Amino acid sequence: MKAVVMTASGNSEVLQVQEVPTPSLGSNELLVKLKAAGVNPIDTKLRQRGTFFPDKMPAILGCDGAGVVEAVGANVTKFRVGDEVYFCNGGLGGHQGNYAEYTTVDERFAARKPKYASYAQAAAAPLVLITAWEALYERGRLEPGERVLIHAGAGGVGHVAIQLAKLKGASVCTTISSQAKARFARYYGADFTINYKETNFATAVLEWTNGEGVDLAFDTVGGEVLQQSFPAVRMYGDIVTILEPDAKTVWKVARNRNLRISLELMLTPMLQGIAAAQQHQTEILEQCATWIDEGKLTIDVSHELPLADARAAHQLLETGSITGKIVLLI
């Protein structure tokens, strides 16, 4: 089969299209003929610095995939040949990722693809859906009627987080960097947009909340943004970040406001081999598939490129200026 292989760590030139063996099928696994693979920031980071499993190079990246079940293992009961599936599985340097024509996935970790989503939309969805769900609903404990600040609302995680927050019955403000991105975020449900290049977002949030601050802030940017968000959160509120806090972070404001700080890394189940947690993430995808089919949730795909253009996809993502998601079509 054809696959995009990461031959070493480095710039996008280390991604090469090669012929590799089709993966063998385990008794509890599905062999999936991939139709599309999502491209995520974790892919570019692993390409730059090396995978989590350096002894298993070369590697095939890509955590997100969508396709059709081509064959099933002897013990599989949940799926049949011909079923359409989507999932976040592999791509970290251990189990094969989805920049390929075929992959295998344990049946416990695959969900049925939304009927009314394209393969590109389905492949773009898993990592960002799970990240936003866990951050808002589980780490942040978002409740109906609460107010939430979502950073980078026009991004892959951000535009999904806006929709999930609205589905919970929350009011949403979000940071953006242009009028076009403001329109994009409002299209997906944002009640209030803040151009952080022109306005101090914490001040704007306090004005929006009559000086109280939001119940929950969701940091998808990292760096100084985490610390800058502390005064925008109400006393005893929550802040969730998907990035490792900067060593220079000053926690005094967070401590004085009694904020609850949570860290979100949706890759933990795969990295630590926690099957029950990965099954829970599959349940998240199943619920989101229902919402997608009901027209309550949409995944924006801004760029669709052929598998052979994986280098260009990485270069595009690394500009940091795109809205929505990038997908490789296979």
RARATA-V55038 format. One record per pair of residues at least 4 apart in sequence whose ideal C-beta (glycine too) atoms are under 8 Angstrom apart, sorted by the first residue. I is the first residue (numbers start at 1). GAP is how many residues later the second one is. Records with the same first field share a line. If there is no record, write none. Layout:
# RARATA-V55038
I=GAP, GAP
This chain:
# RARATA-V55038
1=18, 19, 20, 21, 99, 100, 101
2=15, 16, 17, 18, 98, 99, 305
3=14, 15, 16, 17, 57, 96, 97, 98
4=11, 12, 13, 14, 56, 57, 58, 95, 96, 303, 304, 306, 324
5=10, 11, 12, 13, 15, 53, 54, 55
6=8, 9, 40, 41, 45, 51, 52, 53, 54, 55
7=7, 8, 9, 50, 51
8=6, 49, 50
9=5, 38, 39, 40, 41, 42
10=4, 37, 38
11=37
12=35, 298, 299, 300, 302, 303
13=298
14=33
15=32, 46, 84, 295, 296, 299
17=290, 291, 293
20=40, 80
22=9, 79, 80
23=8, 73, 79, 80, 81
24=80
25=4, 5, 6, 46, 47, 48, 79
26=47, 78, 80
27=46, 47, 48, 49
28=45, 47, 48, 78, 79, 80
29=43, 44, 47, 75, 76, 77, 78
30=39, 41, 42, 43, 46, 49, 55, 74, 75, 76, 77, 80
31=38, 39, 40, 41, 71, 72, 73
32=33, 35, 36, 37, 38, 53, 70, 71, 72, 73, 78
33=34, 35, 36, 37, 68, 69
34=31, 32, 33, 64, 66, 67, 68, 69, 296
35=31, 32, 33, 84, 88, 294, 295
36=29, 30, 31, 82, 83, 84, 86, 87, 88, 268, 291, 292, 293, 294
37=25, 27, 28, 29, 60, 61, 62, 63, 86, 270, 290, 291, 293
38=24, 25, 26, 27, 60, 85, 86, 87, 88, 89, 287, 288, 289, 290
39=4, 23, 271, 274, 275, 278, 286, 287, 288, 289
40=23, 24, 87, 88, 116, 277
41=4, 276
42=4, 21, 49, 50, 85, 225
43=4, 18, 19, 20, 48, 271, 274
44=4, 270, 273, 274
45=4
46=4, 5, 6, 13, 15, 46, 47
47=14, 267
50=4, 43
51=5, 6, 8, 10, 41, 42, 43
52=40, 41, 42, 219
53=6, 39, 40, 41
54=39
56=37, 38
57=36
59=34, 38
60=30, 31, 36, 37, 38, 39, 40
61=30, 36, 38
62=28, 29, 35, 36, 37, 38, 266
63=25, 26, 27, 28, 29, 34, 35, 63, 64, 204, 207
64=22, 23, 24, 27, 34, 59, 60, 61, 62, 63
65=21, 22, 24, 32, 33, 38, 40, 58
66=18, 19, 20, 21, 47, 53, 54, 56, 57
67=17, 18, 36, 52, 263
68=14, 15, 16, 17
69=10, 11, 12, 13, 14, 15, 16
70=11, 32
71=10
72=4, 7, 8, 9, 35
73=34
76=31
77=30
78=29, 30, 32
79=4, 6, 28, 31
83=29
84=28, 29, 38
85=20, 25, 26, 27, 28
86=24, 25, 26, 27, 28, 36, 37, 39, 40, 199, 203
87=18, 22, 23, 24, 39, 195, 198
88=38, 39, 42, 178, 182, 193, 197
89=6, 9, 14, 16, 17, 20, 21, 181, 189
90=4, 5, 6, 7, 8, 13, 15, 180
91=4, 5, 6, 7, 8
92=5, 175, 178, 179
95=175
96=4, 7, 8
97=6
98=5, 25
99=208, 211, 229
100=207, 230
101=206, 229
105=4, 5
106=4
108=167, 170, 171, 174
109=169, 170, 172, 173
110=172
111=171, 174, 175, 178
112=174, 177
113=4, 6, 9, 176
114=7, 8, 174, 175, 176, 178, 179
115=178
116=176, 177, 179
117=4, 5, 8, 172, 175, 176, 182
118=4, 183
119=4, 210
120=4, 181, 184, 207, 209
121=4, 171, 177, 178, 180
122=177
123=204, 205
124=4, 32, 175, 177, 200, 201, 202, 203
125=4, 35, 160, 163, 167, 174
126=4, 159
127=4, 139
128=4, 28, 29, 32, 171, 197
129=4, 31, 35, 155, 156, 159, 170
130=4, 136, 151, 154, 155
131=4, 26, 111, 133, 135
132=4, 25, 28, 29, 32, 86
133=4, 5, 31, 151, 155
134=4, 5, 130, 132, 147, 150
135=4, 5, 26, 83, 105, 107, 127, 129
136=4, 6, 12, 25, 28, 29, 32, 80, 82, 104
137=4, 5, 27, 31
139=99, 101, 123, 124, 125
140=8, 76, 78, 98, 100, 122
141=75, 97
142=4, 6, 23, 26, 28, 73, 74
143=25, 26, 27, 72
144=24, 25, 26
145=24, 25, 26
146=24, 25, 68, 69, 70
147=23, 24, 25, 26, 61, 62, 67, 68, 69
148=17, 22, 23, 24, 25, 66, 67, 68, 69, 70
149=24, 25, 26, 52, 56, 65, 67, 68, 69, 80, 83, 84
150=8, 11, 12, 15, 22, 23, 24, 25, 40, 68, 70
151=7, 23, 24, 66, 67, 68, 69, 70, 74, 78
152=5, 6, 22, 23, 24, 68, 69
153=5, 6, 8, 9, 19, 21, 22, 23, 28, 31, 32, 35, 37, 40
154=4, 5, 20, 22, 23, 27, 30, 31, 169, 170
155=4, 65, 168
156=4, 168, 169
157=4, 63, 85
158=4, 16, 27, 62
159=4, 25, 26, 29, 141, 164, 165
160=4, 137, 139
161=4, 57, 59
162=4, 10, 12, 23, 26, 27, 28
163=4, 25, 26, 133, 134, 135
164=4, 133
165=5, 7, 24
166=4, 6, 23
167=124, 129, 130
170=45, 46
171=20, 21
172=17, 18, 19, 20
173=17, 18, 19, 20, 21, 31, 32, 35, 41
174=11, 16, 18, 19, 20
175=18, 19, 20, 21, 26
176=5, 6, 8, 9, 17, 18, 19, 20
177=4, 18, 19, 20
178=4, 17
179=4, 16
180=4, 143
181=4, 12, 142
182=4, 11, 13
183=4
184=4, 116, 139, 140
185=5, 8
186=4, 7
188=110, 112
192=12, 16
194=5, 7, 10, 11
195=4
196=5
199=4, 5
200=4
201=4, 27, 28, 31
202=4, 26, 27, 29, 30
203=4
204=4
205=4, 8, 9, 27
206=5, 6, 7, 25, 26
207=4
209=4, 5, 25
212=22
213=18, 19, 20, 21, 22, 24, 44
214=18, 19, 20, 23
215=18, 19, 22, 23
216=17, 21, 22, 23, 24
217=12, 15, 16, 20, 21, 22, 23
218=21, 22, 23
219=6, 7, 10, 20, 21, 22, 23, 24
220=21, 22, 23
221=4, 22
222=4, 19, 20, 21, 22, 23, 24
223=20, 23
224=4, 22
225=4
226=4, 13, 15, 17, 19, 20, 23
227=19, 22, 23, 24, 26
228=4
229=4, 10
230=9, 23, 24, 27, 29
231=22, 26
233=4, 5, 6, 24, 26
234=23
235=22, 23
236=21, 22, 23, 24
237=20, 22, 23
238=21, 22, 24
239=15, 20, 21, 22, 23
240=22, 23, 24
241=4, 20, 21, 22, 23
242=21, 22, 23
244=19
245=4, 18
251=4
252=4
253=4
254=5, 7
255=4
266=15
267=4
268=4, 6, 9
269=4, 5, 6, 8, 9, 11, 12
270=8
274=4
275=4
276=4
277=4
278=4
279=4
280=4
281=4
282=4
283=4
284=4
285=4
286=4
287=4
288=4, 9
289=4
290=4
291=5, 6
292=4, 5, 6, 7
299=25, 26
300=23, 24, 25
301=23, 24, 25, 26
302=20, 21, 22, 23, 24
303=10, 13, 19, 21, 22, 23, 24
304=23, 25
305=4, 5, 7, 8, 21, 22, 23, 24
306=22, 23
307=21, 22, 23
309=4, 19
310=4, 18
311=4
312=4
313=4, 13, 15
314=4
315=4
316=6, 10
317=5, 9
322=4
